Amino acid sequence: MIPRTICLHGPESTGKTTVAARLAEALGGTVLDEYGREYAEARGTDFTMRDLVEIAKTHDAGTRMMLETAPLPLILDTDPLMTAVWADMLFGTRDPWFDAWQGMADVYLLFDIDLPWVADGTRLFGTAEARRRFFDLSRAELERRGVRWTMVRGQGDARAAAALTAIEAFKQQV
C-alpha cells in the first residue's frame, strides 16, 4: 500500500521540488508545493519567528484540505517539521507551536546534501558548514519525532529512482 502522505525533507537545494513532481507523476498523486518559497518570493527572506509559524500553519491547512480533495498520495514539498528546522537554523530556537504540531506525514524522505547548492534569491544557507548543520538538524528532527524516514541520494534520474525505491520499501513494511 502506498503511503497517503509522503514528505520530502531536508535542506535547501537538494532536489525536493524536482523529485516531488516526478513522484506525483510516477505514483498518480498530487504535489503540495512548498508554501515557504511562495511566502519568501512575495515578502522576502528576512523572516521572524511569527513568519515561520504562519508559513507552517498555512502549509498544514493546505495539507489537510488536499487530503480531502486531491488524488493520493499527497507529495509534500516540505512540512512544519522542516519549518521548525528553519527556526532552529535562523534563531537557535523555535516557537512552541512546532513541537505541539502532530500532523506528521506517513513517510519522510530525507534528501542528502550531495547536490551542489544553487542560489536562487530565496535560499540562505549555501556554505558547506551551513549545509551540513542544516542537514544534521533535519535528520535530528526526524529522529526526535520518531517518524518513518529514509535517505535519498544521487544525481539526476538516480535521485528520483532512489525516492521511488524508498517508497516501495515502505510499502513492503506495511
C-alpha positions in Angstrom: 0.0 0.0 0.0 1.4 3.4 -1.0 1.5 5.9 1.9 -1.2 8.6 1.9 1.3 11.3 2.6 5.0 11.4 1.6 7.0 14.4 2.8 10.3 15.5 1.2 12.5 16.7 3.9 15.9 18.3 4.0 18.0 21.4 3.4 17.6 23.9 0.5 18.8 23.0 -2.9 18.7 19.2 -2.6 16.2 18.4 -5.4 13.0 18.1 -3.3 10.8 20.2 -5.7 12.1 18.4 -8.8 11.6 15.0 -7.3 8.2 15.8 -5.9 6.8 16.3 -9.4 8.5 13.1 -10.6 7.0 11.1 -7.7 3.5 12.5 -8.3 3.7 11.5 -11.9 5.0 8.0 -11.2 2.5 7.4 -8.4 -0.5 9.1 -9.8 -0.6 11.5 -6.8 -0.6 15.2 -6.2 2.1 17.7 -5.1 1.5 20.3 -2.4 4.1 22.9 -3.2 6.3 24.5 -0.5 4.4 27.5 0.9 7.6 28.9 2.4 9.0 29.6 -1.1 5.8 31.4 -2.2 5.9 33.4 1.1 9.6 34.3 0.6 9.2 35.3 -3.0 6.3 37.6 -2.1 7.7 39.1 1.2 11.4 38.5 1.2 13.6 36.3 3.4 14.0 38.5 6.5 11.9 36.0 8.5 10.7 36.4 12.0 9.5 33.5 14.2 6.0 34.8 13.6 6.5 34.4 9.8 7.7 30.8 10.2 4.7 29.9 12.3 2.4 31.5 9.7 4.2 29.5 6.9 3.9 26.3 8.9 0.2 26.8 9.7 -0.7 27.7 6.1 1.2 24.7 4.8 -0.6 22.4 7.3 -4.0 23.8 6.4 -3.2 23.2 2.7 -2.2 19.6 3.5 -5.5 18.9 5.4 -7.5 20.4 2.6 -5.7 18.5 -0.2 -6.1 15.2 1.7 -9.8 15.7 1.4 -9.9 16.6 -2.3 -6.7 15.6 -4.2 -5.7 12.3 -5.7 -3.4 10.4 -3.3 -0.6 10.0 -2.5 -0.1 13.6 -1.4 3.6 14.5 -2.0 4.5 17.3 0.4 7.3 19.5 -0.7 8.2 20.1 3.0 6.0 20.5 6.1 6.0 22.1 9.5 8.8 19.8 10.7 11.1 21.4 8.1 9.9 24.9 9.0 10.8 24.0 12.6 14.3 23.3 11.4 14.4 26.6 9.7 13.6 28.2 13.0 16.4 26.3 14.6 18.8 27.5 11.8 17.7 31.1 11.9 17.1 31.7 15.6 18.6 28.7 17.5 15.1 28.2 19.0 11.5 27.6 17.9 8.0 28.6 18.8 6.2 26.0 21.0 3.7 25.6 18.2 6.2 23.5 16.2 6.7 20.9 19.0 2.9 20.7 19.7 2.2 20.0 16.0 1.2 16.4 15.3 0.3 16.2 11.7 3.3 14.2 10.5 3.3 12.5 7.1 3.2 8.7 6.8 6.7 8.7 5.3 9.6 11.1 5.2 12.3 11.1 2.5 15.4 13.0 3.8 17.4 14.5 0.9 21.1 14.4 1.2 23.3 17.4 0.5 25.1 15.6 -2.3 23.9 18.1 -4.9 25.5 21.5 -5.5 23.9 24.4 -3.8 22.2 26.9 -6.2 21.5 30.5 -5.2 18.0 31.5 -6.4 17.2 34.6 -4.3 15.3 32.8 -1.5 18.0 30.3 -0.4 20.1 31.3 2.6 22.5 28.6 3.7 25.0 27.9 0.9 28.3 27.4 2.7 29.4 23.8 3.3 29.3 24.3 7.0 25.7 25.8 6.9 24.5 23.0 4.6 26.0 20.3 6.9 24.4 22.0 10.0 21.0 22.3 8.2 21.2 18.6 7.1 22.1 17.4 10.6 19.3 19.4 12.2 16.9 18.0 9.6 17.9 14.4 10.4 17.8 15.1 14.1 14.2 16.4 13.8 13.0 13.2 12.1 14.8 11.0 14.7 13.4 13.1 17.6 9.9 12.8 16.3 10.3 9.0 15.7 8.8 9.2 12.2 9.4 6.7 9.4 12.1 8.0 7.1 14.9 7.1 4.7 17.7 8.9 3.0 17.6 9.9 -0.7 20.9 10.4 -2.6 22.1 10.5 -6.2 22.2 12.8 -9.2 19.5 13.4 -11.8 17.4 10.4 -12.6 19.1 8.4 -10.0 17.7 10.7 -7.2 14.1 10.2 -8.3 14.7 6.5 -8.7 16.1 6.4 -5.2 13.0 8.1 -3.9 10.7 5.7 -5.7 12.7 2.7 -4.3 12.4 4.1 -0.8 8.6 4.4 -1.2 8.5 0.8 -2.5 10.4 -0.3 0.6 7.9 1.4 2.9 5.1 -0.3 1.0 6.6 -3.6 1.9 6.8 -2.7 5.6 3.0 -2.0 5.9 
